Amino acid sequence: MTNPTELLRSRYGEIPFNSEINWNESVTTLLSHRSIRAYLTDPLPPGTLELIVAAAQSASTSSNLQTWSVVAVENQERKEELSKLAGNQAHIRQAPLFLVWLADLARIARVADSRGISHDALKYLEMFVMSTVDASLAAQNAAVAAESLGLGTVYIGGIRNKPEEVARVINLPNSVYAVFGLCVGYPNPEVATAVKPRLPQSAIVHRETYKLADQEEAIAHYNDIIKDFYIEQKMDIAGDWSEHSAQRIATVESLRGRDRLREALNNLGFQLR
């Protein structure tokens, strides 16, 4: 699907604005994104990982500190282990490449040590946030690059379910944690996927100042759109977006073990002052 009008209709469930504007392949790739949860086992061409990582390293990074790393997992047994830790998601096992994106303060600490310079600032929440943001920016660049090459991707937040166990499987040192995973591979053509509608821009874009109450109409409209999408895609999801989203934050159990993330991060060497 490359028609701008149809891409926008898929992304919003309607045509939200005039699509007769300058259009290019980069925008097409971005608007075409969909989560792929069924993969062929075909290996990726040589050099694909390196090209994807080059795109990731082209993302912005705070103060050029580059406080992120990535572990490329192709070994089937290791993918099996990570799949179990992330909620037993089959697509982690299927995809030929599983990328674990890391917030990494160990490298810069080692650099400081090599120069005989202290690194007290690494104990503070700001550095943790910086490294997490750096990893996220890099990963998104990688995902877009992969999709531009005809590959499919899906992010795996479940990698944070058991941070210490994940760290052991991929041998992480102190002051490094897995932010999320990313499956990369060729989509299985026998499993149809669709672009999922997002909230209207009127709920997301605030001009000059933030206005919470003004979002209610847009959210109500989106609830109707997403219910139609669930029916069209034959997805067994009860209620609308508001109901589904509210249920996801209703109890501690909905965090699936991530309620102890601070404890886990402390165990992994993050002091978070």
HELIX and SHEET records of a PDB file:
HELIX    1   1 PRO A    4  TYR A   12  1                                   9    
HELIX    2   2 GLU A   25  LEU A   31  1                                   7    
HELIX    3   3 THR A   48  GLN A   57  1                                  10    
HELIX    4   4 SER A   62  ASN A   64  5                                   3    
HELIX    5   5 GLN A   76  LEU A   85  1                                  10    
HELIX    6   6 ALA A   90  GLN A   94  1                                   5    
HELIX    7   7 ALA A  106  SER A  114  1                                   9    
HELIX    8   8 ASP A  120  LYS A  123  5                                   4    
HELIX    9   9 LEU A  125  SER A  148  1                                  24    
HELIX   10  10 GLY A  157  ARG A  160  5                                   4    
HELIX   11  11 PRO A  163  VAL A  169  1                                   7    
HELIX   12  12 GLN A  201  ILE A  204  1                                   4    
HELIX   13  13 ALA A  213  GLN A  215  5                                   3    
HELIX   14  14 GLU A  216  GLU A  232  1                                  17    
HELIX   15  15 TRP A  241  ARG A  248  1                                   8    
HELIX   16  16 VAL A  252  LEU A  255  5                                   4    
HELIX   17  17 ARG A  258  ARG A  260  5                                   3    
HELIX   18  18 LEU A  261  ASN A  267  1                                   7    
SHEET    1   A 4 TRP A  68  VAL A  73  0                                        
SHEET    2   A 4 LEU A  97  ASP A 104 -1                                        
SHEET    3   A 4 VAL A 176  GLY A 185 -1                                        
SHEET    4   A 4 GLY A 152  ILE A 156 -1                                        
END                                                                             
